[in-house]
Amino acid sequence: MVQEKWVALSNTTIGVFMASVNGTIVLISLPAIFNGIKLNPVAPDAFAYLLWILMGYNIVTATLLVTFGRLSDIFGRVRLFNLGFAVFTVGSVLLFFTPGTGSTGAIELISFRLLQGVGASFLFSNSAAIITDAFPYNERGKAMGINGVAALTGSFVGLVLGGVLAAINWRYVFLVSVPVGILGTVWSVLKLKETSPKLPHKIDYAGNITFGAGLIIALIGVTYGLLPYGNSSMGWGDPWVIAAIIVGIAMLFIFVFVERKVRFPMFRMELFRIRRFSMGSFSGLFASVAMGGVMFMIVILLQGIWLPLHGYSYSSTPLWAGIFMLPMSAGFIIMGPLAGVISDKHGPTKIATIGLTITTISFLIFISLPYDFNYLYLAMALFFFGFGMGMFTAPNTSSLMSSVPADSRGVASGMATTLRNAGQTASMALFFTVLIFAMNNPLHQALYSSLSGAGAPGQVIALASSLSPTEAIFAAFLGVNPASALTGLVSNTSAHWVQVISAPSWFPETIAGSFMSALHLSFIMGMVFCAVGVVMSALRGKNIPPENLKQN
C-alpha cells in the first residue's frame, strides 16, 4: 500500500506538471511560433489566432473537467487518467509536425492545442481524486502540496522553457512534452492501480450537452469580446458576442434545472451543501481569477514597459519576462509542500486562509509600483504572492476533497478544477478589458502630447494617435515594438519621425502614465477578488474526518 500511494502521487504529479507547462509555454513562445508559421503578428487576423492559441486550451479543459470527472467515477479514474496521458501525447506530436503556414498553420495549431486540452482535462479531473483515494486522511495535505507545487511550478517552468526552446526552434516547444507523455503513459498503465469503486450509473447526456455547450458558447463570446469591433477597440458591443454570452448563460441555467431532475447527474449539486466543499471551491475560484490577472498583467508590464526601458530588445522580452517572473514560482515551491504537512497536523482552514491573506496583502506592493521600478520590489511582491498561494493551494484542495463521499471524488475534483480553470480563463478577458477601457482615451492623449511636444507634423500626430490599446499591448506581448504598427503609415510623411517613434524607449515612456493607471486599477480588482476568497476560506469551518461525515 505504501508503494502504491507513492506511485499514484508520482504519476499524477508528472501528469499535472506536463499539462501545466503546456498551459503557459506558448505564452512566451508565441513570437517564435508566429514567425515559424510565417504569420505576421501585426496582421489584422493575427489577434484572433493569438487569442485562440492562448485561450483555446483553457476553454476545453474548463468545459470537459466535470464531464470527465463523472465518467471517471463510472468507468474508473486510473483508466481515464491513462487515456489522458495518451491523448495529450498525440496532440503534442501533431503540434510538432504542424505542416501549414500562415492562416492555415494557425488553424492547425489551434486544433491540435484543443486536442491537447482534451488530454489535459482527463489529467486534471482525476489527479486530486486518485491522490485522495491513495493517501490516508492525515497525509493528504502533504500529497496535495507536492501535486500543487508541480502544477504551479509547471506554469512558471513553461514561461522560461518556452523562451529557451523557441530561441532554438519553435517546434521544440511542443516536442518537449512527447517523451514525458510517453513515459507517463507507459508508467501509469504498468504501475498505477485502480482503487476507486466503479459506479453502476448511466451517462447524463442532457447535463453534458447543456453544460458543455453553454460554457463553450459563453467563453467563445468572452474571447471574441476582446477583438476590435467597428470603431471600438473591443468587441463587447458586437451583437454576436452579446448573443453568445446570453445564450451560453441561459444554457447554464437550463443545466442547473436539468441536474435537479435527472437520476444520475454529472454535476452533483448536493455537494455544494457541504460547506467545506462549497467554500473551498469558491475560494479557489476567486484566487484563480486573481492569479490569472497577476500573471497576465505583470508579463505585459515587463514586456511593454520595463524591459524595453532597461535596454532589452523587444524580440528578447518574452524570454526575460519569464525569467523575471521566477520569484513567484520560488515562493510557491518553498511553501507548497510545507503548508500541506502543517495542514495535516493542524487542519487546513487556518493555513489556507492565512496563505490567501498573504497573497491579498502582496497586491499592495503591486499597486504601489511606478513604471520604472526597482526590480527588487517586484521580485518581493511576486515571491510573497507565490508564497501565499502555495500556503493556500494544498490545504484548500485537501480540505474540499476530503469533505466529499468516496464515490463522488471524481466529479468533485472535476467541479472544483472547472471553477478554477474557468476563473483563470475569464480573468484574462476581465483584466484585459479593464486595462483597455482604462487606457483608451489616456493613450491617445499621451501619444498626442508626446509627438506634438516634439514638434511632429499634424499628419504624423494623427496617424500615431490612431493606435489602439489592443494593438499596442499585444504587439509588445508578441515581442514586437508596438510602434511598428505605425511606421508603415508614418514613413509616407517623414523618415525622421519613423526613427523617433521606433526608438525602443519612445513607446514605453509615452504610454507609461496611462498604462500604470490602468494597471493599478486591475491590481485593485485582483486584491478584491483575493479578499473575497479569504472570507470564503475562513467560512469553511473545521475539518471533519471522512469517516465522521454523513454520506449522501
C-alpha positions, 0 to 999 in steps of 0.5 A: 500500500505504501508503494502504491500511494507513492506511485499514484502521487508520482504519476499524477504529479508528472501528469499535472506538471506536463499539462501545466507547462503546456498551459503557459509555454506558448505564452512566451513562445508565441513570437517564435511560433508566429514567425515559424508559421510565417504569420505576421503578428501585426496582421489584422487576423493575427489577434484572433489566432493569438487569442485562440492559441492562448485561450483555446486550451483553457476553454476545453479543459474548463468545459470537459473537467466535470464531464470527465470527472463523472465518467471517471467515477463510472468507468474508473479514474486510473483508466481515464487518467491513462487515456489522458496521458495518451491523448495529450501525447498525440496532440503534442506530436501533431503540434510538432509536425504542424505542416501549414503556414500562415492562416492555415498553420494557425488553424492547425495549431489551434486544433491540435492545442484543443486536442491537447486540452482534451488530454489535459482535462482527463489529467486534471479531473482525476489527479486530486481524486486518485491522490485522495483515494491513495493517501490516508486522511492525515497525509493528504495535505502533504500529497496535495502540496507536492501535486500543487507545487508541480502544477504551479511550478509547471506554469512558471517552468513553461514561461522560461522553457518556452523562451529557451526552446523557441530561441532554438526552434519553435517546434521544440516547444511542443516536442518537449512534452512527447517523451514525458507523455510517453513515459507517463503513459507507459508508467501509469498503465504498468504501475498505477492501480485502480482503487476507486469503486466503479459506479453502476450509473448511466451517462447524463447526456442532457447535463453534458450537452447543456453544460458543455455547450453553454460554457463553450458558447459563453467563453467563445463570446468572452474571447471574441469580446476582446477583438476590435469591433467597428470603431471600438477597440473591443468587441463587447458591443458586437451583437454576436458576442452579446448573443453568445454570452446570453445564450451560453448563460441561459444554457447554464441555467437550463443545466442547473434545472436539468441536474435537479431532475435527472437520476444520475447527474454529472454535476452533483449539486448536493455537494455544494451543501457541504460547506467545506466543499462549497467554500473551498471551491469558491475560494479557489475560484476567486484566487484563480481569477486573481492569479490569472490577472497577476500573471497576465498583467505583470508579463505585459508590464515587463514586456511593454514597459520595463524591459524595453526601458532597461535596454532589452530588445523587444524580440528578447522580452518574452524570454526575460519576462519569464525569467523575471517572473521566477520569484513567484514560482520560488515562493510557491515551491518553498511553501507548497509542500510545507503548508500541506504537512502543517495542514495535516497536523493542524487542519487546513482552514487556518493555513489556507486562509492565512496563505490567501491573506498573504497573497491579498496583502502582496497586491499592495506592493503591486499597486504601489509600483511606478513604471520604472521600478526597482526590480527588487520590489517586484521580485518581493511582491511576486515571491510573497504572492507565490508564497501565499498561494502555495500556503493556500493551494494544498490545504484548500484542495485537501480540505474540499476533497476530503469533505466529499463521499468516496464515490463522488471524488471524481466529479468533485475534483472535476467541479472544483478544477472547472471553477478554477480553470474557468476563473483563470480563463475569464480573468484574462478577458476581465483584466484585459478589458479593464486595462483597455477601457482604462487606457483608451482615451489616456493613450491617445492623449499621451501619444498626442502630447508626446509627438506634438511636444516634439514638434511632429507634423499634424499628419504624423500626430494623427496617424500615431494617435490612431493606435489602439490599446489592443494593438499596442499591448499585444504587439509588445506581448508578441515581442514586437515594438508596438510602434511598428504598427505605425511606421508603415503609415508614418514613413509616407510623411517623414523618415525622421519621425519613423526613427523617433517613434521606433526608438525602443524607449519612445513607446514605453515612456509615452504610454507609461502614465496611462498604462500604470493607471490602468494597471493599478486599477486591475491590481485593485480588482485582483486584491478584491477578488483575493479578499473575497476568497479569504472570507470564503476560506475562513467560512469553511469551518473545521475539518471533519474526518471522512469517516465522521461525515454523513454520506449522501 
